């Protein structure tokens, strides 16, 4: 009884922390959109910037909604390392947007904003499919194998990488590139931790993993077929 109560409290605190943090981020993003619209003179790439921030607002809002109504985990990763990897991979790039990078050309700026917009919009789409199974930590809630999850097993990390690459271009510096490399390595470790939990929680995951690439999309004819 005490253990079950402890799990319930941990889930409540984790849910509350996610909702609070991403709600704040969504409010800040909404304010930035209004500031862009009201700016005079209008900044360069105004339309792209607005699209990018609207996509980000959608993504953040989805996280808040899904965090409030997500399913209870049936299994979690053991130990502290999976938790630290997940948290570091999620928030490592946040300080990068506050770092002044090298002066980017207009073309590079347009490419960076476009990648952020595309990656964030695709992330919102993937998150919609993930639904109430959403989690930052390595946890098993419900196996999702349709939509983008029928193409690769970790589509959210792929789409987030597109957006992060755009951030690196916009804030070009050695620190930004190094952070991107470290974050990518953490994401790979995160995939490993999540798959370990999912394989233990869902016997059918092994068959799903055989027919679906981990993160790099491949033509159906090139994929290994289950035995």
C-alpha positions in Angstrom: 0.0 0.0 0.0 2.8 2.4 0.9 4.7 1.5 -2.3 1.6 2.1 -4.4 1.0 5.4 -2.7 4.6 6.4 -3.3 4.2 5.6 -7.0 1.0 7.6 -7.2 2.7 10.6 -5.5 5.7 10.5 -7.8 3.4 10.3 -10.9 1.3 13.3 -9.6 4.5 15.4 -8.9 5.9 14.5 -12.3 2.7 15.4 -14.0 2.4 18.6 -12.1 6.0 19.6 -13.0 5.5 19.0 -16.7 2.2 20.9 -16.8 3.7 23.9 -14.9 6.9 24.1 -16.9 5.4 23.7 -20.3 2.4 25.9 -19.5 4.8 28.7 -18.7 6.8 28.0 -21.9 3.5 28.1 -23.9 2.6 31.5 -22.3 6.0 32.9 -23.1 5.7 31.6 -26.7 2.3 33.2 -27.1 3.6 36.5 -25.9 6.5 36.3 -28.3 4.0 35.8 -31.2 2.1 38.9 -30.2 5.3 40.9 -29.9 6.4 39.8 -33.4 3.0 40.8 -34.9 3.1 44.2 -33.2 6.8 44.9 -33.9 7.6 48.0 -36.0 9.4 47.9 -38.2 8.7 44.2 -39.0 11.7 41.9 -38.6 13.2 39.9 -41.4 11.5 36.6 -42.2 8.4 37.7 -40.2 6.1 35.1 -41.8 8.5 32.2 -41.1 9.1 33.4 -37.6 5.4 33.5 -36.8 4.9 30.0 -38.4 7.7 28.6 -36.3 6.4 30.0 -33.1 2.8 29.0 -33.8 4.1 25.4 -34.4 6.1 25.7 -31.1 3.0 26.9 -29.3 0.9 24.0 -30.6 3.6 21.5 -29.5 3.9 23.0 -26.0 0.1 23.1 -25.6 -0.1 19.4 -26.7 2.4 18.4 -24.1 0.4 20.2 -21.4 -2.8 18.5 -22.4 -1.3 15.1 -22.8 0.6 15.4 -19.5 -2.6 16.1 -17.7 -4.5 13.1 -19.1 -1.7 10.6 -19.8 -2.1 6.9 -18.9 -0.4 5.6 -15.8 2.8 3.8 -16.5 2.8 0.0 -16.4 6.6 -0.2 -16.2 9.5 2.2 -15.6 13.2 2.1 -16.2 15.3 1.2 -13.1 18.1 3.3 -11.7 19.0 7.0 -12.0 20.8 7.0 -15.3 17.7 6.7 -17.5 16.1 9.6 -15.7 19.2 11.8 -15.9 19.6 11.0 -19.7 16.0 11.8 -20.4 16.1 15.1 -18.5 19.4 16.2 -20.0 18.3 15.3 -23.5 15.1 17.2 -23.1 16.5 20.4 -21.7 20.1 20.6 -22.8 19.4 22.8 -25.8 17.3 25.4 -23.8 20.4 27.5 -22.8 21.6 27.6 -26.4 18.8 30.0 -27.4 20.2 32.4 -24.9 23.7 32.3 -26.2 24.7 34.8 -28.8 26.2 33.0 -31.8 28.0 34.1 -34.9 26.3 36.5 -37.3 24.2 34.3 -39.7 23.4 35.4 -43.2 19.9 36.1 -44.3 19.8 32.8 -46.2 21.1 30.8 -43.2 18.6 32.5 -40.9 15.8 31.6 -43.2 17.0 28.0 -43.4 17.3 27.8 -39.6 13.8 29.2 -39.0 12.4 26.9 -41.6 14.0 23.8 -40.0 12.7 24.9 -36.5 9.2 25.4 -37.9 9.2 22.1 -39.8 10.7 20.1 -37.0 8.3 21.5 -34.4 5.2 21.1 -36.6 6.2 17.4 -37.3 6.9 16.9 -33.6 3.3 18.2 -32.8 2.0 15.7 -35.4 3.9 12.8 -33.8 2.9 13.8 -30.3 -0.7 13.8 -31.4 -0.3 10.1 -32.5 1.6 9.3 -29.3 -1.3 10.7 -27.3 -1.7 9.6 -23.7 1.4 7.4 -23.9 3.5 10.6 -23.9 6.3 10.6 -21.3 9.7 12.2 -20.9 11.1 9.4 -18.8 11.6 5.9 -20.0 8.2 4.5 -19.2 5.7 2.0 -20.7 2.1 3.2 -21.0 0.6 1.9 -24.2 2.4 0.5 -27.3 1.9 2.9 -30.2 2.8 1.4 -33.6 0.6 3.3 -36.1 1.0 6.5 -38.0 4.6 7.9 -37.8 5.4 5.0 -35.4 4.9 2.6 -38.3 7.7 4.3 -40.1 10.3 4.5 -37.3 10.2 3.5 -33.7 11.2 6.9 -32.4 9.8 9.5 -34.7 9.5 12.2 -32.1 13.3 12.2 -31.6 13.8 12.4 -35.3 11.5 15.4 -35.7 12.9 17.1 -32.7 16.4 16.7 -34.2 15.3 18.7 -37.2 14.1 21.6 -35.0 17.3 21.4 -32.9 19.4 21.6 -36.0 17.6 24.7 -37.0 18.3 26.2 -33.5 22.0 25.4 -34.0 22.1 27.2 -37.3 20.3 30.3 -35.8 22.7 30.3 -32.8 25.8 29.2 -34.6 28.8 28.7 -32.3 31.1 26.0 -31.1 29.1 25.6 -28.0 25.8 25.1 -29.9 27.4 22.5 -32.2 28.9 20.7 -29.2 25.6 20.7 -27.3 23.9 19.3 -30.4 26.4 16.4 -30.6 26.0 15.7 -26.9 22.2 15.9 -27.1 22.1 13.5 -30.1 24.2 11.0 -28.1 21.8 11.3 -25.1 18.8 10.8 -27.4 20.4 7.5 -28.7 20.9 6.5 -25.1 17.3 7.5 -24.3 16.1 5.3 -27.2 18.0 2.3 -25.7 16.5 2.9 -22.2 13.0 3.2 -23.6 13.3 0.1 -25.7 14.5 -1.9 -22.8 11.4 -0.9 -20.8 9.0 -1.4 -23.8 10.4 -4.9 -24.6 9.9 -5.9 -20.9 6.3 -4.5 -20.8 5.0 -5.6 -24.2 5.9 -9.0 -25.6 4.7 -7.9 -29.1 7.4 -5.2 -29.1 10.0 -7.6 -30.5 7.9 -8.2 -33.6 7.3 -4.5 -34.0 11.0 -3.7 -33.7 11.9 -6.3 -36.3 9.7 -4.7 -39.0 10.2 -1.0 -38.0 13.6 0.8 -38.2 14.7 2.5 -35.0 15.1 6.1 -36.2 16.1 6.2 -39.9 13.2 5.7 -42.3 13.7 3.0 -44.9 11.6 1.8 -47.8 9.3 -1.0 -46.9 11.0 -3.4 -49.3 14.4 -2.8 -47.6 13.1 -3.6 -44.1 13.8 -6.9 -42.4 10.7 -8.9 -42.2 9.7 -10.8 -39.0 10.6 -14.5 -39.0 
